[in-house]
């Protein structure tokens, strides 16, 4: 009866409303206490007893306690749990089952039960699982943390742990799709031009199996070149709405991880029927386009065709040959084309540098693994002339696709990239003004004026300025409607050149075919689809980064034990220290503030400006090249710790 007393309930509500409170996110520390970080930047101390009721990442309301000049908070209401679905390791102790979340800031062993459909005997101590938080002490009627194990990801001794755990963490598929072996070529009502007598060729990495582009180039009599880009045609086999199509739509992309690919399409298609293998007849969707002598694009024509690639070429061999190195020599019918493609590439790059924008060359880091997944070596793969030849050909072909879809359909799957997030444009403008870079605010959102600004900024060759501006810049997203791609400096950009590995390119293939057949286009892609494509691409990139971080730690553990020194570039500065990228292998490491000076009071870190002062003098800033020593490799958090070399 007392519990239902309305006067008591009213009194409790009044006390609650008059008690000082704060809302924010819990940040745990290794020492058992934590902080409540509010949205407006305030930080409140959370004592160890109160931390037992929350987890790192929980959004809570808390009561503020004043004790003299000390202020602390006691969380009492859960707004949103920091954990829901998560990766964990099983802990079995004296018949009791618990899981420890695989999170650098959560060390709690949480009681667990096993989903009914799982065999409890098959799950052992140290195994990796997917778990779900089902009870939280701050929830009504819950007294403690409790979790449920929903899926066994990998046994503790499985050599594939980095790959399996990473894919499970991001809820990505573990295996390639399997949709049988019967894939007849569909009759789409398209007339296919016979190109089998033409000397097309592919250029890829030596181990590439899903070859989706072949080229043919000829010099034009009046100057310039005629380039034909032929692209593998999976929609010739996969009808829209087919089970394989729906699965590809869900996956959205092929996931490329060191040592393992998880294909978007069944391997029977991706690596066989659709792959433009040397000597094999294949259906393609093609575009012949004219490139003028100055590198500008002229007329283009899309069409369906059949071809047979004459040669599977490899990037490094082609680059060596064009640079007068190595022993490999192409067949004569290919050699002239490679020279022409090189000349066209230089002309296109020069035109884009003047009229559009060109990315700065950044090296790729390639992992050489043994069959067990151990890293044998990490190689730097520079973007040499052969890589640039393919890149320029694809950019030109995709620009033609964007124009075709915009003119004849009005929609498609477009890559849209704004230079700056709309919410950050004003801050970016203020930053540039502070750097004595006079520019109107509109220049950050209007493509022609942005291109002028970008060229002026690049002429400064200021690594700190480049790094600081990245804080304000936007990301590429998928859109059903045409929009500018500021990164490339193009008014619109729509890819169709990788349909084996990108579902958006399959959508664009089907739209191009509608145009070729004179058919009315279907309804434009839904926002749900474009958002899913954008999100899947983000998850794929995170998965690639996470696997690499795991492999980097394993590979560089001996270097950390030996405190080996490396050249590095500073790419991040925070209140706790700075993040650096090792030039030799691409690994990232954290340099904690205590490693910068023995007296923390003599270090001033300006994370907003990206500068670190020691004893009043600027010592480090974003973009600097420095020498660091690795001092620790932590496999449990997949992180490296470094310090500046003496």
N, C-alpha and C positions, 0 to 999 in steps of 0.2 A: 504493500500500500504506500509505503514511504517513497518508493522509487517513482511512483506515478503522481506524486504530489506536484501540482502545477506551480505552487508558490516556490517550492524548492528549485524546480526547473528554471523559473523566472529569475530567482536569485543567482543561480549558476550562470545564466546568460548575462546578467548585469555585471557580475564579477569578470566574466570573460571579455566583455566589451570594454571595460575600464582598465584591464590589465595591459601594460605595454607589450606589443607583439612585433614580430618581424617575420617576413617570408623570404625564403631564398633556397639555395641549393647547398647540400652538405658536401664539404671537401674534407676527406679523411687524411690523417697523417700517419706515419709509421709508428709514432709514439703513443698511439691510443686515443689522443684527443683529436679534435677537428675544428672546422670553422663553418659558419653559415654565411655564404656569400649572397648578398642581396642584389637585385637587378640594378640598383642605383650605385653599386660599387662599395657598399659598406660591408664590413667583415666582423662577425661576432664569434667569440670563443665558445666552443662546445666542449664541456669537460668530459673525461673518460666515461663516467657512469651513464651520462646521457647518450654518448655515442653508441652504447650497446643497444639502443632502441632504433638506430638508423643505419643506413649504409651510404657509402660514397655515391653521390649522384642523386640521392633522394631530394625531391622538392617538398619542403615542409613549412608549416607555420610553427613558430616557437615563442615561448614566453621569455621576455627579457628580464633578467635579474640584475639588480644593481647592488654591489657590495663594496661600499666605499668608492675608491676610484677604479674598481674592477667591474667589468660588465661581462656577463655570459648569457647564454640562452639555453632553454630546455625545450627541445622539439616535442610537440604534443599532438599535432595534426598532420597526417600524410596527405599531400596534394597529388603527387605523382611519384611512384617508386622509380628509383634509378635502375633497378633490375626488373626485367620481366622474363623474356627468353634470353638465356645466356649459355656460354660455354664454360664447363667446369671440369675439375678432376675429382674422381671418386676418392673418398677417404673411408676406409673400413677399420674400425677400432673396437675390439672386444664385442663383436656382433652388432655394433651401432653403425648406421650408415649416414654419411654426410657428404656434402660436395663443397669444394673450395672454388669459387668463381675465378676464372682465368682473367684477372683484372689487376693491373699494377697497384691500385689503391684499395683493393678489397682483399683482406686476408682471412676473413671470417670463415669458419667451417660451419655450414648451414645444414641442419638436420634435413634428411631427405627420405622419400619413399620412391619406389620404382613403379612406373606405369604398368598396369595390369597385363598389357600385351607383351611386355618384355620378360625375358627369362633372367631372374635375379642371379642365378648361378653363373651366368655368362658375363657378369659385370664384376670386375675385380678392383682391388686397390690400385690407384694411379691411372685407371682408365679415363679416357676423355669422353664426355657426354654432353648432350644438350639438355639443359634443365630449365625449369620454370618456377618462379617465385609464386607460391600460392597463399602464403600467410605472411603478415607483417605486423610487428608489435604495435604499431600506431594505427592499425585498422581496427574498427569496432569488432569486438568479440575475438580478436586474435591476441594471443599472449606472447608469441615468440615467432622467430623466422622459421618458415618451413617451405621446402621445395619438393618438386616432383621431377624425377629423371624421365625424360620423354624419349630419348634416343641414344644409343651407343654410337659414338663417332669413330673411335679407334682404340685399340688396346694399347696399354702403356708402352709396349715394346715394338709397336708397328713403325717401320722406317718411314711410312708415308704420313706420319703425324702432322708435319707442317702443312701439307696440302689438304688433308682431310679436315683438320681443325679449322683452317682458314676458310675453306669453302663453307663449312657448317656455320661458322661464326656469322658470315654474311648471307646465310640462307641461300647459297648458290648450289646448283646441281653438282653432284660428285662424279657422275659418269656422263659419257656422250649418249645422246638419245639413240634408240634402236627402233627402227620402223620397218624391218624386213629387207629383203633383197630384190623385190620385184618393183622396178622403177621404169616403166615404159615411157618413152618420149611422148608427150601429149600433143594432140593436134589443136593448136591454138588459133588456127585460121590466119597464121602469119606466113608470108612468103619469105623464105630464108635464102639469102644470097650465098652462093657457093664461093668461099674464099680458100678452099683447101689447097689450091695451087699457089697461093701467095705465101711468101716466106715470113710468116709471123714468128715471133720469138717471145720467150718470157725471161725476166730477170728477177731472181729471188735469192733468199739465203739458201745455203747448200742443203739444209735439212727440211726446207719447206715442202709440204705435201699438198696443201690446199691452194694451188696456184689459180688465182682468179683473174689475172689480166695478161693479155698478150698484145704486142705492138707491131705495127708496120709503119714505116716512114719513108717518104720520097721527097727529094728536093723538087720545088716547082720551077717551071721555066722562067717565070717573071720574078723569081726570088722568093725566099721563104720556104715553107715545107707543108706537105700534106700528111697529117698524122692520123692513123686509124687505131683507136683504142678498142680492143675486143674484150668483153667481160663475160666470165662464166655465167650461165643462165639457169640457176636452180629452179626458177618459176616455170621452166619448160617441163620440169618433172613434178613439181609440187603445186597442186591446185590450191587456191585460196580456200581456207576452211578445212583442208585435209588435216588429219591428226598431226602430221609432221609440221605443217604450217602453224598450227595452234601452239605446238611445243616450241617452235622457233620464235613465235611471237612472245611467249612467256620468257624465254631465255634472253632474247633480244640481241645478244652478242655471243661470239665465241670467247671463252675465257682463256687468255694466254698467261700461263704461269711458267716460271723456270722449270724445265723438265717435264711439264705436263700441260696439254691443251684439253679443254672440255668444250667440244664443238657445239655450235648452235643447231646445225643440221646433222642428221645421221651421218656417221663416217662414210657409209657407202656412197653418199652424195658428195660430202665435203672433200674427201680425199681421193675419190675415184671418179664417179660419173661426171661431176661438175668440174673437177680439177683439169686445167688445160695442160695435160701431160704431153710431153714430146712424142710426136708420132701418132697421137690418138685423135680421132675425129670427135669434135665437140660442138654442141649448139652454143651460140653466143648472142649477146646483144652488143651492138657495136656503134661507134660514133666516129665518123670521118670528119676531121676539122682542119681548117686552114690556119696556119700560123704565119703571119707576115714576117718579113725580114727583120723588122724592129721588135719582134716578140709579141705584138698585139694579136688578138684572135680575130679571125674572119668568119666566113660562113662555116656551118656545120650541118651534118645530116646523121640522124639516128636510123638504124635498120637492124633487122634480125639476120643472122648469118650462121654458117657452119664453117669451121676452120680446123686445120691440123697444124699444131705448132711444130716448127722445124727444129727448135733448139731450146733446151732448158739451160739458161745461162746463170752464172753466180755473180753476185755483186762485186766481190773482191777481184775475181779474175777479169771481169770487164774493166774495172777501174785500173787494174795493173796494166792491161793491154793498152788502154787509151793513154796511160801515162808512160808508156814505153818500158814497162817492167814485166817480169815473169816470162814463162815459156809458153803459156796457153795462147792459141791463136784461133779466132772464129773463122767459120766458113766464109768464103768471099761474098755470098749473097747476104750474109748477116753483117760483115765487117763494114761495108759502106753505110748500112743503116745505123750502126752504132756511132759512126763519125757524125752522121747527119743529126742523130738524136742528141749527141753532145752539143753540137752547134745550136740546135734549137733550144736546148736547155739553158745555155748561156744567154741567148737572146731573150727567152721568157723571163729568166731571173732578173735581167737588167730592166726589162719593161716593168715587171712587178715592183722592183725597187724604186722606180720613178713614179709609177702610176697607182700602185697598190702598196702592199707591205710584204716584207720577207722576214720569216722567223730567223733568229740567230741560231747558228749551228750549235747543237749540244750533243755530246757523245752519248751513245747507248752503251750499257754495260751488259755483257752477255755471260751467263753462268754456264760453265762446263761441269756437268754432273756425271757421276758413275751410275750404274744400274740401281744401286741402293739409295741414291739421292744425295750422296756426299758431294760437296763442292770440290772439284779438282782445281779450278782456276776461274777467275773473273776477268774477262777480256774487255778492253775498250774497243767499241766498234764505231769508228768515225763515219760521218755522213760524207762519203766520197762521191765522186762524179757519177757513178752508176746509180747510187741511191737517189741522188738529186735528179737524174734523168727520169726515173720512175715517178718520183714525187711531182715534178713539174708536169709530166704527162697526165697524172691523175687530177691535179688541181685544174688544169685546163679542161679536161673532160667533165669534171664536176661543175665547173662554171657554166659549161654548155647545158648540162642537165638542169641547173637552176633556172637558166633563161628559158629553156623549153617548157618546164613545168609552170613557171610564172606566166608565160605568154599563152600557153594552150590549155592549161588545166586550172591554174589559179591557186593550186595547193599541192602539197606533197609532204615529204619529210625534209625539212630544211635545217641546217646547222646555223643557229643564230647566236652571235656573240657580241655582247655589248662591252665596250672598253672598260666602263666603270659601272658598278652597281648603282642604280638610280638613287638609292639612299645614301651612297657614299660620294656622289659626284661633287656636292658642295664641299665636303671635307677635302677631296682631291684637289679641287680648285684652290682652296685656302692653302693647302700644302705647297702647290706649285708657285703660288704668289709669294709665299714665304721664302722660296728658293730663288726669288728674283726672275721667275719665268712668267712673263706677262702673257696671259691667255684668257680669252673670254670663256665664260662658263659653257656657252653653247658649243664651243670647240670640243668639249668632252663627250658630246652626244650626237654631233653631226659628222657623218663619215668623212666628207671631203676635208673638213677643217681638222678633224682628228688625225688624218694621214699626215698633214703638214706638221702638226704638233709632234707626232711620233717620230718622224724623220729628224726633226730638230733635237728631240731628246736623245735619239740614238747617236747623233753626231757628237754629243758630249762624252760618250763612252764612260759614263759614271755608274759604276756597279752599285754604289750606295743608293743613288737616285732610283735606279731600276728596281732594286729590292724594296725600297719604301713604297713605290707606286703600286707594287703588287698587292699591298694591303687593301687597296681601294678597287682593284679590278674585278670584273665580273667573270662568270664562267660560261662556257658554251652550253646551250640547251637545244633541245629538239623542238621544232615548231611546225605546225601544219601550214602556216602561211609564210611567204617569203619575208626575210628580214636581213639586215646587214650583218656581215661577219667582220667585225672590226679587226680581229687578229690577222686576217688575210688582206684586209683593206678592200673587200669586195662587197658589192651591193646585195648579193645573194649567193648562197652556196648550198648545194644539195648533192650528197654523195650517192652514187649508184655503182661505184667501182669495186665494192667488196660485198656482194650479195651472199656469198658463202658464209660470211662471218658477221654480217650486220642485217638485222631484220628491216630496219628503215630503208636499206638499199633494195631489198626485195619489194617493199611497197612502191618505191620509185620505179623499179623495173616494170611492175604491172601497170603503172600509170603511163609510162613511155609506150608500152605496147598498145594501150588504149588509143593513144594519139596516132600511132602507126596504122591502126586498123580503122581510124575514124570513128571510134565509139565514144559515147558520152562517158565522162569520168564519173566514178562513184562519189559518194559523200566524202568530204575531207576527213582525215584522221582525227579521232577524238582527242580531247585534251588528256584523257586518261592514258591513251597510248603514248602520246609524246612525253608525258611526265614519266611513264614507266620506262621508256627508252632512255631518258635522261638519268633516271635513278639507277637503272641497271648498269649503265656505263660507269657511274660513280662507284657502285659496289665492285665492279670488275677491277677498277683501278686500285681501290683499297685492298682488294684481295691480292693483287699482284704485289703491292707494296708490303703487305703483311708477310707473305711468303718470303720475299726478298730479305726482310728484316730478320726473319728466323734463320735463313741461310747465312746471312752476313755474320750473325753472332757465332754460329757454329764454325764458320770459315776463319773468323778473326780471333777466336779464343786464344790460339797460340801467340798471336801478335800482342794481345792484351797482357798475357802472362809475361811476355818478354818486354813489355812497355815499348813497343815499336813505334817509331815516329813516322808521320805522314804529312804531306801537304794537304791543306784543307781550305774550304771556302765557308765563311760565315753566312748562313742563310736565314737564321732566326735568332732573335734576342728577346728574352722574357725576364720577368722579375727574378727567376731562379738561376739564370745563367744564359748560355747561348748554345745554339745548335749549329753544327758544322757538317759539311759533306766532304768525305775523303776523295781527293781528285783521282787517285789511282784506281779505285774500284766502285765509287758511287755510294758507299755506305754512309749513313748518318750517325753522328755521335753527339752526346750532350756533354757540355762542359759546365759543371755546376759552379755557382758563384764562389764557394770556398776554394775551388781549384785555381781561381784567378788571383787571389791574394789571401794570405793567412789571417789578415785582419778584415773581417766583413765590413766594419764601419768605414774602411777606406775605399770601398767600392760603391760607385753610384751608377745604377743601371737605369737608363732611360729607354724602356721598351717601346714607347710610342715613337721616339725618334730613331731607334735602332742604334744606340751608341752606349758604350761602357767607358766610364771614367774611373781611373785608379789614382788615388792621391791627387785628385783635381785635374789630372791630365787625361785627354781622350786616348784610350789604348786600343779599343776595338770598335768596329762599326760594321753594319751589314755590307756584304760584298767583299770584305777584306780577305786576302789570302794570308793564311798563317800556317805555322807548323805546330802540330799537336802530337801528343803521345797517347796511345790507347792504354788505359789503366784497368779497365774492367769490361767483361762481356757477360751479360746477365741473360741466360737462356729463359729464365722464368718470366721475364718481361720483354724478351727479344730486344734488348737495348744495349748500346755501347756507351761507355763513359770515357771521356778523354780529359786531358789537361794541356795547357800550352807548353810547348817544349822550352826548356831553359835556354 
